[in-house]
Amino acid sequence: MTQHHDPAAARVLVDAHLSLEDAIQVVDGRLHLSLLDTAWSRCAAAHGRLQEVIAEERHVYGITTGFGPLANRLVSSADGAKLQQNLVHHLATGVGPAFDWATARAIVLARLMSILQGVSGASKPAIDTLLQTLNGPLAPVMPCRGTVGASGDLTPLAHMVLCFQGRGAFCLRDGRRISGTQGLEMMGLEPVDLDARDGLALVNGTSAMTGVGLINTRRAAQAIDWAITLTAAMAEAQGGRIEAWHPAFGVLRPHPRQAATASLLRARVAGSTRVERSHLADRRLAGLEPTTEESIGQDAYTLRCAPQVIGAVWDTADWHSKIVATELCAATDNPIFPIVEVEVPDSDIPDSPLVLHGGNFMGQHVGLASDALAQAVTVLAGLAERQIARLTDERLNRGLPAFLHRGPAGLNSGLMGAQVTATALLAEMRTIGPASIHSISTNGANQDVVSMGTIAARLLGQKLGLLTQIHAILALCVAQSFDIIEEAEADTDEEDYGLSANARTLHQLVRSKSAAVTEDRPLGRDIETLAATMARYAPPKLRV
């Protein structure tokens, strides 16, 4: 089997930094990596320092000692390769479903970027294996459960190493699996020989939680974009009063993403005649008296407070992205072999030490950020579920039929079942997490405080999946509202019934995946199909 690369894929030159945007493209296979000479030189220097440590027969964790609580047991340098292999063997105890193709590749990328900081001591063949995997079509198969996120993500990364030794399996984008030996042959790679410290360099770090976090940044950004698009469309279906989205509110309460959300909401309804734009003050200046409804009416919070709710979630997502971006381009293993002068204020700490033992493998940053965003995502789901409830409740939906049914009432129940499903999905989200507060001492009390960062990141991913299904139900409700409005206003002369381009595009997308509900029929598959599309594409880049 020969190696296949996409000749059209662009390349990015990498030293020690990679943006989240480029990282996502590398994971997707749309961007290939090439390392600058400075990156190779930095890693070679760290490997040289490692060799110096070995030659001097120093006592260094994981090189001349055992692991964890066994660090006080010395190991002969003659057994160094065996020690590294046994590390991988005893850690390869992961269980549960494997990470999906994109997440597994994100984990490989996170491990590579950590090593490129130039303090891990990894060998050139080990680095090249990570690099060529990312520039190819495969991902290592790694079970997702078994790591507590301290001492890094030892368990899933040990399974990654087995794949690189031809002993595990690789998967293709479509989920098909091939053997480890077939995968290495396809990429033109030899099995990894765990030279000196390569076992520890490949497994010790926060790469699994960071890889999951990288995927979550994209999913969260798309979910927020969908929330804005769907809220704007709901405003059109309900004749919303967009005075509440006036930019003055953002100026006077300057949370960055509150203002950005309001701006996008206004842009999404541009061209619509179905929303109420005039303000009471404007009417008085024009010599007009406000109607009774205008003088006392305001939209419910599901529309009026959308910039404040979505904006707060978006600001939380920004913080999560900042944490992931920092973690992606950070050294997260132990020990480290620094190759730059370390300026310290205390004269009793030596500059530029040959080796340092510490705790950069602790994943607390990613754990806390994941939990924070998971709670924010649940708030976003709560907004969508209440929007669904308002659209389907005939007492609240401003003249639309109960549960948006068509045909005889009672005989047809419309989206009644879908509304209940949305509530059930939200309830399930509320039972998940947080994880980072649940530290449990393990590893013979050596790891007496752990981050649970990978579990937190995985649970955030679960919540994002449930949120997308709720958004799919909301999209069905909005599209059904537009169908009902079209039917009721069929005799009017207004083109497109006054809908914005955003609303029309949304309606077309939904109807390409789910036919109009003219009479009751099963909708479970429609919801899942639409959710899969919404999980893959952001609204501005729809591919119907």
N, C-alpha and C positions, 0 to 999 in steps of 0.2 A: 504494500500500500504506500503510495507516495504522498508527499506533503502538498497541501493545497493552500494557497494564499489568495486573497482577493487583490488582483493587481490594481484595482481602482481605489483601494482604500488609501486614504491620506496617512501621512506619518507625522508624529510629533516627537521632537527631540526633547529628551528628559535628562535633567541633572538630578535634582533632589526634590523637585516640586512638580505637582500636577494638579490642575484645577478640577473641581468637581465635574464641570461640564465636559472636559476632555476625558476624565476618568470614566464617565458614563459611556462615551463614545468608544473608548478602548474595550470596555466590558461588552458592548454590543457588537464589536468587531468592525465598526465603521472607521476606526482609527488605529493604526499600528504604532508601536513604540520603537524608538531607536535611542540608545543610551549615548550621551555625550562622553567623550574621553575623560572628562573630569569625574564623571560618575564611576567609570571603571577604575580610574586611578585611586579614587577615594576608597572604594571597596577593596582594592588590592592592598592598599596601605594598611587597612584594618586587618586584613587576612595576614599580612606580614607581622603585625603586632601580635596576633594570635600565635603565629609560629614561634615568635620570640618567647612568648610566655611558656609554650610547650617545651622549647629548648632549654629554658632556665629551670624547668621542672617545678614551677610554682604551683601552689595549691589554689586552683581556680575552679569554681563551681561548674559542674557539668563537663569538665575536661579531665581533671585529675581527681574528681570526687563523684560520689553518687548524687542522687537527685532528691529534692524535698527534704524530709527529715533524715535521709541517708547522706546528707552533704558532709557529715563528719566522718564518713568512710572513704578512705583514700583508694584510688584506682590507679593501677599501673599505666603509664603512658603507652605501654605495649598493647594494652586492651582498649585504647582510645576508640578505634573503629567499632569494636564490639559494644562499647558503652553507648555510642551514638545509635547503633542499630537497636539495642535493647530499649533505649528510650522510646523510640518509635513503636517498638513492639508492645511495651507495657501500657502505652498511652492509647493505642488503637482499640479503644473499647466503646466507641460511639454506637448509638442505637437510634432507631426512629427513621423517618423518611429522609432522603437525601436533600440537600440544598438544590434548588433549581439551577439550571444552566447559567443564567445571568448572575445569580448570587454567588455561585461557586467561582466564577471568573472574577467577580469583584473581590472575593477573598484572596485569590491568587495575586491580584493587583495590589491589594493592601500589604501582603507579605513582601512583595517585591519592593514597594515604595519604602517600607520600613528598613529593609536591608540597604537600599540605596542611600540612606543617611550616612552610611560608611562607618558604622561602629559595631556591626554584628559579627564580622569575621568570616562571613560565608565565602565559599570558594567560587571561582568563576563558573565552573560547570553547573553548580546549584543555581546561581543567578541566571545563567543562560537558559536553564530549564524553565524557570518562571517566565522569562521574557518570551521564549518561543511558544510557550503554551498560550499566552495572551495574544500573540500574533497569528495563532492558528484558530481552528474552528471548534476546539474541544474545551471541556471543563472536567476537572477531576470529580469523581463521585465521593461525596463526604456526608456521612450521617449528621443530622443537625443537633442531636441531643448528646449531652455528656460533658459539657464544659460549664464551669462556674465563673468564667471570665476573670480569673486571677491566676498568676503565672501564665497569663495569656490564655489563648484558646487552644490548649494543648491537644485535646482529643480530636476535634475535626481536622486540625492541621497534621496530626499524625497520619490520619487516613489519606490526606493529600500526598504526603511523602510516600506512602505505599503505592499510590498511583504512579508517582514519578519513578518508582523502582520497578514498574511493570507488574505489580502484584495486586493492584486494585482494578478499578474500571474508570473509563472516561465516558462522558455523554456528549451527544450532539445537541444543537439548538432545539431540535424537535423532540428531545427526550430519549432518543434511541441510545443504547449503551453498546460500547465495544470494550474488549478486554484491555487491560493495562498495556500489554505488549503490543497490541494492534495500535493503540493510541500513540505510544512512543514512536512506532514505525511511521505512522501517518505524519507525525511532526518532525521526523528525522532526528530523534533524540536517542541517546544511550541511557540506560537506567542510571539513576543517581547513585553515586558512591558516596556514602556519608563520611567524607574526609574530615578529620580533625574535630570540628564543631558543627558540621553542617546539619546534623540531626537537630540540635538545640536551636540553631539559627533559623531553621525552617518551621519549628513548631512553637517557639516561645514568643508570643506577641499577641496583640489584640486584633489580629487580622480578620477573624471570623465576624466578630461584632461590628468591626469597621466596614467590612464588605456588605453585611446586611444593612448597616446604617447608610451606606452609599446608595443602595437600591431604594431604601426608604425615603431618601431625600427626593429622588425623582417621583416616587409614587405620591408623596405628600404634596409636592408642588402641583402635580396633575389633579389631585383631589381638590385642592384649594381652587384651582382654575375652574374645575367643574362646578364647585359650589357657587362661584360667582356667576357663571353662565346660567346655571339652573335658577338661581335666585332672580336674575334679571328677567328670565323668561317667565317665571312665576308672576313677577310684577306686571308683565303684560297680560297674562291670563286673568289677573285680578284687578286690573285697572289701578295699579299701585300709585301712591303719591310720592314721587321721587324727590320732593323737597327735602326729605330726610337724608338724601345723599348729596346735599349741597356741599361744595368744598370748604365752606366756612367752618363746618364742624371739625374737619381735619386740621384746619389752621389753629383753631382754639383748643384742640386736644391733640397735640402733635405726635401721636403714635404713628410711626412711618407707614405701617401697612394698613392702618385704618383709612388713612387718606388715599392710599393706593387702591384699596378695595372699592371705595366710593367712586373713585375716578373710573375704574374698570366697569363698575355697574352702570354708571352713566353712559359709558361708551357702548356697552352691550345693548342698551335700549335706544341708541341713536336711530332716528328715522321712524320710531314707533309713534303712532297716534293713540295707542291704547293706554298709555300711562298719563297720569295727571302731572303736568309740569308746573302750572302756575302756582304762585304763592298768594296767600291772602293779601299781603301788602301790595303785590303787583296788581291785584284786582281792584283794590281801593284806589290806587293811583290812576287806574284806567277809568274810574268812575263807575265801576261795577260793584254790585252787592254780592257778597258770598252767598252761595246756597246754604241751606240748613246743614246738609251733609258736610260741606266744606268748612262751615264755621265751627263744627264740633268734632269732625271726624279725623282720625289718624289711623294709619295702618297698624296692624298688630306688630309685635316685636320681630316676628319672623321676616318681615320686610324692612320695617323702620330701623331696626338695630343690626341689620345684616353687616354694615361696614364695621361696627364695633365687635361683633362676634367673629366674623371671618378674619378681620384684621388682627385680632388678638391671636387667633390660631396661626395666622401667617407669620406674625412676629416670633411666635414660639418655634415655628418651623425654621425660620432664619437662624435662630440660636442653635437648633439641632444641626443645621447644615454647617455652621461655623465650627462646631465641635468635631463633626465628621471630617471636615476639610483639614483641621489641625491634626487629627489622629491619623489621617491617611498619609501625611508626609512627616511622620514622627518615628523615632526609634523607640520601639516598645518591647524590647527583649532584655534579657539579663543572663550573664554579665555583658557589659559593653566594653569596647576597645576604642576609646576616643582618640582621634587623630588630630585634633585641633587644640591649641592652647586654651586652657580653662582659666579664666580670670576669676579669682575668688578673693573676698576681702580678708579672710583669716589666714594669716601667714603659716599657721600650723597645718593647713591643707595643701598638699603638694600640687603644683601645676602639672597639667598634661599627664595624668596617671596612665600607666600602661593598661590597666584593667580596673573597672569599677563594678561593684555589685550593688544593685538597687531594686526598685520596684516599678519601673515604667510599664510593666506588663499588667498593672492593675487597671481594669477597665471601667472605673467609676464614672469618668466623664461621659463615656458613651452610654452607660447604664442610666444615669440620671437624665441625660438629654433624651434618650429614647422613651423613658417613662413620662417625662414632661410632654413630649409630643404625642404620646399615646393618650394622655388625658385630654389634650387639645383636640385630637382627632375625634375623641368621643363627644366632645362638645359640638364639633362640626356635624357629626352624625345626628346629634340631638336636634340641631337646627333643621336638618333635612327631614327628619322624621316628623317634626311639628309642621313643616311646610306641606308634607304629604297629608297629614291629618287635616290641615285647614282646607286644602284643595278638595278633599273627598267628603268633607262634612257640609251638608246642604244648609246648615244653619250659619256657616261661616264663609262659604266660598262665593258669595256675591252672585247668586242666581244660577250657578251650575247645578246639575242634577246630583242627587246623593250618590257618592262613590263613583261619580262620573260615568254612570251607566248610560247605555243607549238602548232604545227599545222600551218595552213595557216595564215600568217600575215594579219591583217585587219579583216578576218573572226573571229579570236580569239584575244582578248585583254589581256589575261593573268591576271596579278595582278594590272591592271590599276586602277580598282575601289578600291582595298585594299590600294593602295598608296594614293589615295585621302582621304580615311577614316583616314589614319594615320595623314595626314595634318590637317584634321578637329579635331581630338582628341587633337593634339598639340595646335591648336588654342583655343579650349575650356579650356585647362589647363592654357593658358595664361590669361584667363579672371577671374580666381579664385584667390582671396586673394590679398595681405595679410590681416589678420584680426586684429592682435594685435595693429595696429596703430589707430584703429577705436574706441577708448574709447568714451563712451557716459554716461553722468551723469544720475544716476537712483536712485531709492529708496529714494525719497525725498531729493536728493543731499547728502545723507549719503554716498552712493557709488558714489562719484563724479569723481573717476578715476577707471576704470575697465580694466581687462586684455584681455578679449575676448579669453582667452587661449584655452577654449574647442572648440570654433568655429575654431580657428587656427588649432588645432589638427585634427578636423574632416575634414577640407578642405585639409589638407595634406593627409589624408586617401583617399579622393576623387581623388586627383592627382595621388597617387600611383596606384589606380585602373585603371585610364586612361593610365598611363605609361605602365602597364602590358599589356594592349590591343595593344599599339604601339609595344611593344616587341614581342607580338604574331605575328603581321604582319611582323615584321623583320624576325622572325624565319621562317615564311612561305616563305619569299623571299629567305632566305639562303638555305632552303631545296630545293626549286624549282631550284635554281642555281646549286646545286649539282646534281639534276636529269638531268638537261640539259648538265652538264659536263660529267656525266656518259654516256649519250646517244651519245655525240660527240666523246668520247674516248673509245667507246665500243671495238674497235679493238686493243687497246694497251695492253701490257702485265703487266702493273703496277697494283699491287694488291690494291684494294680499291681506285684506281685512285689517290693515293698519299695523301689521307685524313688522318688527325690525328684521334686518338681515340675520342677526344672531338667532332670533326665534325661528326664522324660516330654516336656517341651516340645522339647528337642533332638531326641528320637526322632521326634516328630511332624513337625518341620521337615524332617529328613532324608528321611523317607518321603514327604513331599509333593513332593520333587524327585527321589527315586530309590527305586524299588520294592525290596522286600527281595530279596536275592540267594539264591533257593532253588536255583538251578542256574546254572552259569557263563553269562555273557553279557557283551557289551562294556560297559565302564564309563567310557570316556573322556568321553563327553558328560555323563554323570551328574556326574562330578567337576567339569567346567567349569560346569555349571548351578548346582550347589551352591556352588561357589567364587564365582560372580557374586552369589549371594544373600548370602553371608557378607561379601563386600567392600562390599556396599551397606548392610547392616543390622548393628547391634550386637546381641548376644544379648538384652538386656532390652527391645528394641523390635522384635522380630521381626514381620514381616508375611508370613504364610505365603500 
